[in-house]
Amino acid sequence: MRKGGVEAGESTDVVNRDKFDNNLSQYIVTSLSFVSEADFKKPEPVRWYKIYGMIFESLTEEKPENGEEKASLLFPKYCKSENPEFYEESGAIIWFTLVMQQLFFSCGINDFTFKDIRDPRPKRCTILCSAVVNFIRFKVNREPVIESALEKAERYKIQYGEITKTNNELKSRISAEMAQYDERESKIQQLQEKINTTNDKMVAIQSESQNLLAKISEKKMIISEARARRDELKLEIMKVTQECEKLQRNIVQSPQKVKANLCSMQEKVEFLKKIKTEKLELVSSRRKQLDQLKTRNSIVEQGISFMQSMLEDSESIKTIEEDIKRIKESSQVNVHKRKGIKIQEEEMVESIALIQDRIQKLQLQKRSRGTDLDACFSQTTEKKKKTAIKADALKTQKETLQREIDAKMKKVETNHNKCTEKIEMIKEQYENILKSLNQYHLVLQERIQADLYDCGFFLKKQRTFCTLSLDPDMNPDEEEEKHRLISQVLELQNTLDDLSSRVDSVKEENLKLKSENQVLGQYIENLMAASSVFQSTSPAKAKKKSGAGGNSVTELMAGDK
């Protein structure tokens, strides 16, 4: 049982190997010149190793390092090994598999392994080659888009360069302005420091004046106390004098007591005189201090007024300096203006002399041109009549051509709609036929597998694919249906090709008609422009212009200049 199953499996593998799409393989062979149909029917590992290298070269326009030389030396050794990385000489093949994995990943195949190199299968090879062909077609179709993107990138680079240049210029300007701004700020800071120092000095002067005023108030208090004490002494002196008077009245008393009282009173008088002299000295010293404080206060007030006048003078000096700068700049501008006015006067004198010379020459040319314009007017009128006749004829031709073009466009639209409907019908029929063919192939495969399963023990190993593929019990009706479906598919393909060729021919005719219409429109526009030019260059208008006099001549001279 096991041997029969193995033989059946091998035979089915042979059938599936040889059952690849012939049309797809032919298309791949036509698009890839280094591949043949034999490479798909019986793929050999060494041959496909070289084909993979050619695919890499065709897609990347670069050769892998010694791919073909190392294939003949190393590859036969590793065809039977599942793990070539165990060998020391397998670095080139591992590198090659990694490179091809990246390449087929870009083509849309994510499962490329060393097995595809070691044991290539027909189906797998067709899938890989079809992916490569699709990638090439996509690359060819997208080349104009890539070129346009590259052009845009170059434009953006140029714009970026210009923007960087302008940015650098602006940065340099900004840096210069920032330097000027820093200088201004430094000057402003210096002025602010000066102002702060002056303010500090003013505050110090004010604090000193306040301290002086406080001392003056203290001295005034001391003086008032001294005055009060002086008044007290005067009262005591008055009392003493009264007592002396009383004593003189009582002289009748004993002389000893009188003498003692006189001695005590004299002592008191002397003591009071000493106190009086001391108080008078204090009063004089305090008066001197008051005079000094008054002089200092007046000096402080004078310094404050002097500082205020200095500040006002500095502000006025600044305004005067600014006015002087403005006056100098205006004087320089006036000098340049005077020089420019003198140069303009000299140029005007020269231009007036030249204009007078040219006026005389133009008057002579005017007389000679008058005769020429009369002759040209007759010629232009004749040409105008001829161009008007040609323009009318061309307008009629244009209208007729436009009508024909509209009619043909309508026909083209109707034919296009019909063709699209027919193509959709054909596509539906083609899909139905493919579905029926797939169902028919599935039924045949099931029948073949059943027959092989039943007759597996009696089959021989030397039986080929041709004996297996032929079924003696197959009905002739099934074969006829198969041939009929294939013929219908071929007829539908032919009809699709005919319709596509017709659509292309109709499009080409439409483009030709559009180009002819554009040429006729340009020709008519040129004729209309020529007629307008002839109308503008008529001799009547030239005479009117010549009758305008010297003003027109001066305008011409200004235009020539």
C-alpha positions in Angstrom: 0.0 0.0 0.0 2.8 2.4 0.9 4.7 1.7 -2.3 1.6 2.2 -4.4 0.9 5.5 -2.7 4.4 6.7 -3.3 4.2 5.9 -7.0 0.9 7.7 -7.3 2.2 10.7 -5.5 5.3 10.8 -7.9 3.1 10.5 -10.9 0.8 13.4 -9.8 3.9 15.5 -9.1 5.0 14.8 -12.7 1.6 15.8 -14.0 1.5 19.0 -12.0 5.0 19.9 -13.0 4.2 19.8 -16.7 0.8 21.5 -16.3 2.1 25.1 -16.3 0.4 27.7 -18.5 1.9 27.7 -22.0 0.7 31.2 -22.8 2.3 32.6 -19.6 5.6 30.9 -20.3 5.6 32.1 -23.9 4.9 35.7 -22.7 7.8 35.4 -20.2 10.1 34.0 -22.9 9.3 36.9 -25.3 9.8 39.5 -22.5 13.0 37.9 -21.0 15.5 37.0 -23.7 17.8 34.9 -21.5 15.0 32.4 -20.6 13.6 29.6 -22.8 10.7 27.2 -22.5 13.0 24.3 -21.7 14.1 26.1 -18.5 10.5 26.0 -17.3 9.8 22.3 -18.4 12.9 20.8 -16.9 14.5 23.4 -14.5 18.1 22.7 -13.6 19.6 24.3 -10.4 22.9 25.5 -12.0 21.0 27.0 -15.0 18.5 28.8 -12.7 21.4 30.0 -10.6 22.7 31.8 -13.7 19.2 33.0 -14.6 18.8 34.5 -11.2 22.1 36.4 -11.7 20.9 37.6 -15.1 17.6 38.8 -13.5 19.6 40.7 -10.9 21.7 42.3 -13.6 18.7 43.2 -15.8 16.8 44.9 -12.8 19.7 46.6 -11.1 22.1 47.0 -14.0 24.9 45.6 -11.8 26.6 42.2 -11.8 26.8 40.1 -8.6 30.3 39.3 -7.6 31.5 36.2 -9.6 28.0 34.6 -9.6 28.5 32.5 -12.7 32.0 31.3 -11.9 31.1 30.2 -8.3 28.0 28.4 -9.5 30.0 25.9 -11.5 32.4 25.2 -8.6 30.4 25.4 -5.4 26.7 24.9 -6.3 26.7 21.2 -7.2 28.1 20.4 -3.7 25.2 22.2 -1.9 22.3 21.1 -4.1 21.7 18.1 -1.8 22.3 19.9 1.5 19.4 21.7 3.3 21.8 23.7 5.5 24.6 25.1 3.4 25.7 27.5 6.2 27.5 24.6 7.9 30.2 24.6 5.2 33.1 27.1 5.1 32.9 27.8 1.4 29.1 28.6 1.3 29.5 32.3 2.0 29.0 33.4 -1.6 25.7 31.3 -2.0 24.3 32.6 1.3 25.1 36.2 0.2 23.5 35.5 -3.2 20.3 34.2 -1.6 20.1 37.2 0.7 20.5 39.6 -2.3 17.8 37.7 -4.3 15.5 37.8 -1.4 15.7 41.6 -1.3 15.2 41.8 -5.1 12.1 39.6 -5.2 10.8 41.4 -2.1 10.8 44.6 -4.3 8.9 42.6 -7.0 6.2 41.5 -4.5 7.4 38.0 -3.5 8.1 37.7 0.2 8.9 33.9 0.5 12.0 33.4 -1.6 14.4 31.0 0.1 17.5 28.8 -0.6 15.0 26.1 -1.6 14.1 28.0 -4.7 17.8 28.0 -5.8 18.5 24.5 -4.7 15.3 22.8 -6.1 13.6 25.0 -8.7 10.0 24.0 -9.6 8.2 24.9 -12.9 5.3 26.7 -11.1 7.6 28.5 -8.8 9.8 29.6 -11.6 6.9 30.9 -13.7 5.6 32.8 -10.6 9.0 34.4 -10.0 9.5 35.3 -13.7 6.0 36.7 -14.0 6.6 38.9 -11.0 9.9 40.1 -12.6 8.1 40.9 -15.9 5.3 42.7 -14.1 7.9 44.8 -12.2 9.7 45.6 -15.5 6.4 46.7 -17.1 5.5 48.8 -14.1 9.0 50.4 -14.2 8.7 51.2 -17.9 5.2 52.7 -17.5 6.3 54.7 -14.5 9.5 56.1 -16.1 7.8 59.4 -17.2 6.4 59.9 -13.7 9.8 59.2 -12.2 11.4 61.6 -14.7 8.9 64.3 -13.8 9.5 63.7 -10.1 13.2 64.0 -10.7 12.7 67.3 -12.6 10.5 68.6 -9.8 13.2 67.6 -7.4 15.8 69.5 -9.4 13.5 72.5 -9.6 13.0 72.3 -5.8 16.8 72.1 -5.4 17.3 75.2 -7.5 14.6 77.0 -5.6 16.2 75.7 -2.4 19.5 77.1 -3.5 18.0 80.5 -4.3 16.1 80.5 -1.0 19.3 79.7 0.9 21.1 82.5 -0.9 18.3 85.0 0.0 18.2 83.5 3.5 22.0 84.0 3.9 21.7 87.6 2.6 18.8 88.3 5.0 20.8 86.7 7.8 23.8 89.0 7.0 21.5 92.0 6.9 19.9 90.9 10.2 23.3 90.4 11.7 24.4 93.9 10.6 21.2 95.4 11.9 21.6 93.4 15.2 25.2 94.8 15.5 23.8 98.3 15.0 21.1 97.5 17.5 23.7 96.3 20.0 25.7 99.5 19.5 22.6 101.5 20.1 21.7 99.5 23.2 25.3 99.9 24.5 25.0 103.6 24.0 21.6 103.6 25.7 23.0 101.6 28.6 25.8 104.1 29.0 23.4 107.0 29.0 21.2 105.1 31.4 24.2 104.5 33.7 25.0 108.2 33.6 21.4 109.0 34.4 21.4 106.5 37.2 24.7 108.0 38.6 23.2 111.5 38.4 20.0 110.3 40.1 22.1 108.7 42.8 24.0 111.9 43.3 20.7 113.8 43.5 19.4 111.3 46.0 22.7 111.7 48.1 22.4 115.5 47.9 18.8 115.3 49.0 19.7 113.0 51.8 22.5 115.3 52.9 20.1 118.3 52.7 17.6 116.4 54.8 20.3 115.5 57.4 21.3 119.2 57.5 17.7 120.3 58.0 17.4 117.8 60.8 20.6 119.1 62.4 19.3 122.7 62.0 16.1 121.7 63.7 18.1 120.1 66.5 20.2 123.3 66.9 17.1 125.4 66.9 15.8 123.3 69.8 19.0 123.7 71.7 19.0 127.5 71.1 15.4 127.6 72.3 16.4 125.7 75.5 19.4 128.1 76.0 17.0 131.1 75.6 14.7 129.6 78.2 17.6 129.1 80.6 18.7 132.7 80.0 15.3 133.8 80.9 15.4 131.7 84.0 18.8 133.4 84.9 17.3 136.8 84.4 14.5 135.9 86.7 17.1 134.7 89.3 19.1 137.9 88.9 16.0 139.9 89.4 15.2 138.0 92.5 18.8 138.5 93.7 18.6 142.2 93.1 15.4 142.3 95.0 17.0 140.5 97.9 19.9 142.9 97.7 17.5 145.8 98.0 15.9 144.1 101.0 19.3 143.6 102.6 20.2 147.2 102.0 17.0 148.2 103.6 17.8 146.0 106.6 21.3 147.4 107.1 20.3 148.2 110.5 20.8 144.6 111.3 24.1 143.3 112.7 27.2 143.9 110.6 28.4 140.3 110.9 25.2 138.9 109.4 25.3 141.5 106.7 28.9 140.7 105.9 28.1 137.0 105.7 25.1 137.6 103.5 27.2 139.9 101.3 29.9 137.3 101.0 27.3 134.6 100.1 25.6 136.9 97.7 28.8 138.0 96.0 29.7 134.3 95.6 26.3 133.7 94.1 26.7 136.7 91.8 30.2 135.5 90.6 28.9 132.0 90.1 25.9 133.4 88.1 28.3 135.6 86.0 30.4 132.6 85.2 27.2 130.7 84.1 26.2 133.7 82.1 29.5 134.0 80.3 29.4 130.2 79.6 25.8 130.5 78.3 26.8 133.5 76.1 29.7 131.6 74.7 27.3 128.7 73.9 24.9 131.0 72.3 27.6 132.6 70.1 28.9 129.1 69.1 25.4 128.0 68.3 24.8 131.2 66.2 28.0 130.5 64.3 26.8 126.9 63.6 23.5 128.3 62.5 25.2 130.6 60.0 27.3 127.7 58.8 24.2 125.5 58.3 22.4 128.3 56.5 25.4 128.8 54.2 25.6 125.0 53.5 21.9 124.8 52.8 22.2 127.6 50.3 25.2 125.9 48.7 23.2 122.6 48.5 20.2 124.4 46.9 22.5 126.1 44.5 24.1 122.7 43.5 20.7 121.2 43.0 19.6 124.0 40.7 23.0 123.8 38.9 22.5 120.0 38.3 19.0 120.6 37.0 20.3 123.3 34.7 23.1 120.9 33.6 20.5 118.2 32.7 18.4 120.7 30.8 21.5 122.0 29.0 22.6 118.4 28.0 19.1 117.7 26.6 19.2 121.0 24.7 22.7 120.1 23.4 21.5 116.8 22.1 18.6 118.4 20.3 21.0 121.0 18.9 23.4 118.3 17.7 20.5 116.4 16.0 19.4 119.6 14.3 23.0 120.2 13.1 23.2 116.6 11.7 19.9 117.1 9.9 21.0 120.5 8.5 24.3 118.9 7.3 22.5 116.0 5.6 20.0 118.3 4.0 22.9 120.5 2.8 24.6 117.5 1.3 21.3 116.4 -0.4 20.9 119.9 -1.8 24.4 119.9 -3.2 23.8 116.6 -4.9 20.5 117.9 -6.3 22.2 121.0 -7.6 24.8 118.9 -9.3 22.1 116.7 -10.8 20.1 119.7 -12.0 23.2 121.2 -13.7 23.9 117.9 -15.5 20.2 117.7 -16.6 20.4 121.2 -17.9 23.5 120.3 -19.9 21.9 117.2 -21.3 18.7 119.1 -22.2 20.7 121.6 -24.1 22.5 118.8 -26.0 19.2 117.0 -26.6 17.5 120.2 -27.9 20.3 120.6 -30.5 20.0 117.0 -31.6 16.2 117.2 -31.8 16.5 120.3 -34.0 18.8 118.4 -36.4 16.5 115.4 -36.4 13.5 117.5 -37.1 15.0 118.9 -40.2 16.0 115.3 -41.3 12.5 114.0 -40.6 10.8 116.8 -42.5 12.8 115.8 -45.6 11.9 112.1 -44.9 8.3 113.0 -44.5 8.1 114.6 -47.9 9.7 111.5 -49.5 7.5 109.1 -47.7 4.3 110.9 -48.7 4.7 109.7 -52.3 5.6 106.2 -51.2 2.5 105.9 -49.0 0.1 106.8 -51.8 1.6 104.0 -53.9 1.4 101.6 -51.0 -2.2 102.4 -50.3 -3.3 101.1 -53.6 -1.4 97.9 -53.1 -2.7 97.4 -49.6 -6.3 97.9 -50.7 -5.9 95.2 -53.4 -4.2 92.8 -50.8 -7.0 93.6 -48.3 -9.7 92.6 -50.8 -7.9 89.3 -51.7 -7.4 88.5 -48.0 -11.0 89.2 -47.2 -12.1 86.8 -50.0 -9.6 84.1 -48.7 -10.9 84.6 -45.2 -14.5 84.1 -46.2 -13.6 80.9 -48.1 -11.6 79.6 -45.2 -14.4 80.4 -42.8 -16.8 78.3 -44.9 -14.2 75.5 -45.1 -13.8 75.7 -41.3 -17.6 75.4 -40.8 -17.9 72.4 -43.1 -14.9 70.7 -41.4 -16.3 71.4 -38.0 -19.6 69.8 -39.0 -17.8 66.8 -40.4 -15.7 66.6 -37.2 -18.8 66.8 -35.0 -20.5 64.0 -37.1 -17.4 61.8 -36.9 -17.1 62.5 -33.1 -20.7 61.4 -32.7 -20.0 58.2 -34.7 -16.9 57.6 -32.7 -18.8 58.0 -29.4 -21.5 55.6 -30.6 -18.9 53.1 -31.9 -17.0 53.4 -28.6 -20.1 52.7 -26.6 -20.9 49.7 -28.7 -17.4 48.4 -28.4 -17.4 48.8 -24.7 -20.7 46.9 -24.5 -19.4 44.2 -26.8 -16.1 44.0 -24.7 -18.1 43.6 -21.5 -20.3 40.9 -23.1 -17.1 39.1 -24.3 -15.5 39.4 -20.9 -18.5 37.9 -19.2 -18.6 35.0 -21.8 -14.8 34.6 -21.3 -15.2 34.4 -17.6 -18.0 31.8 -17.9 -15.9 29.7 -20.3 -12.9 29.9 -17.8 -15.2 28.8 -15.0 -16.5 25.9 -17.0 -12.9 24.9 -18.0 -11.9 25.0 -14.4 -14.8 22.8 -13.4 -13.9 20.4 -16.3 -10.3 20.2 -15.1 -11.3 19.6 -11.5 -13.6 16.7 -12.7 -10.8 15.2 -14.8 -8.3 15.4 -11.9 -10.8 13.7 -9.6 -11.3 10.9 -12.1 -7.6 10.5 -12.7 -6.9 10.4 -9.0 -9.6 7.8 -8.5 -8.3 5.6 -11.3 -4.8 5.9 -10.0 -5.9 5.0 -6.5 -7.8 1.9 -7.7 -5.1 0.7 -10.1 -2.0 1.7 -8.2 -0.8 -1.8 -7.4 -0.9 -2.9 -11.0 0.9 0.1 -12.6 4.5 -0.3 -13.6 7.3 2.1 -12.8 8.2 2.6 -16.5 4.8 4.1 -17.3 5.2 7.6 -18.7 3.1 10.7 -18.4 1.5 10.1 -21.8 0.0 6.7 -20.8 -1.2 8.3 -17.5 -2.8 11.3 -19.1 -4.7 9.2 -21.6 -7.9 7.7 -20.2 -9.5 4.9 -22.2 -12.8 5.5 -20.5 -13.0 9.2 -21.4 -16.1 10.1 -23.4 -15.7 11.7 -26.8 -18.4 14.3 -25.9 -16.2 15.6 -23.1 -13.3 16.0 -25.6 -15.5 17.8 -28.1 -16.7 20.2 -25.4 -13.1 20.9 -24.4 -12.1 21.6 -28.0 -15.2 23.7 -28.5 -14.5 25.8 -25.4 -10.9 26.4 -26.4 -12.0 27.5 -29.9 -14.5 29.9 -28.4 -11.8 31.4 -26.2 -9.5 31.9 -29.2 -12.4 33.5 -31.2 -13.1 35.9 -28.3 -9.5 36.8 -28.1 -9.4 37.6 -31.8 -12.5 39.7 -31.5 -11.0 41.6 -28.6 -7.9 42.3 -30.7 -9.9 43.5 -33.6 -12.0 45.8 -31.5 -8.9 47.3 -29.8 -7.3 47.9 -33.2 -10.5 49.6 -34.4 -10.6 51.8 -31.3 -7.0 52.8 -31.9 -7.6 53.7 -35.6 -10.7 55.8 -34.6 -8.6 57.6 -32.0 -5.8 58.3 -34.5 -8.4 59.7 -37.0 -9.8 61.9 -34.3 -6.3 63.3 -33.4 -5.6 64.0 -37.1 -8.9 65.9 -37.5 -8.1 67.9 -34.3 -4.6 68.8 -35.6 -6.0 69.9 -39.0 -8.6 72.0 -37.2 -5.9 73.7 -35.1 -3.8 74.4 -38.3 -6.8 76.0 -40.0 -7.7 78.1 -37.0 -4.1 79.4 -36.8 -4.1 80.2 -40.5 -7.4 82.2 -40.2 -6.1 84.1 -37.2 -2.9 85.0 -39.1 -5.0 86.3 -42.0 -7.2 88.4 -39.7 -4.1 89.8 -38.0 -2.7 90.7 -41.5 -5.9 92.5 -42.4 -5.9 94.5 -39.2 -2.2 95.4 -39.9 -3.2 96.6 -43.4 -6.0 98.7 -42.0 -3.8 100.3 -39.4 -1.1 101.2 -42.1 -3.5 103.0 -44.4 -2.2 106.3 -46.0 -5.2 108.4 -44.7 -4.1 107.7 -41.1 -0.5 108.4 -42.0 -1.5 111.8 -43.4 -3.4 112.5 -40.2 -0.3 111.6 -38.2 1.9 113.8 -40.4 -0.5 116.8 -40.0 0.0 116.7 -36.2 3.3 118.7 -36.6 6.3 119.0 -34.4 4.7 117.3 -31.5 4.7 113.9 -33.2 8.3 114.4 -34.3 9.4 115.1 -30.8 7.5 112.0 -29.6 9.3 109.9 -32.2 12.6 111.4 -31.1 11.8 110.5 -27.5 10.9 107.0 -28.5 14.2 106.6 -30.5 16.1 107.9 -27.6 
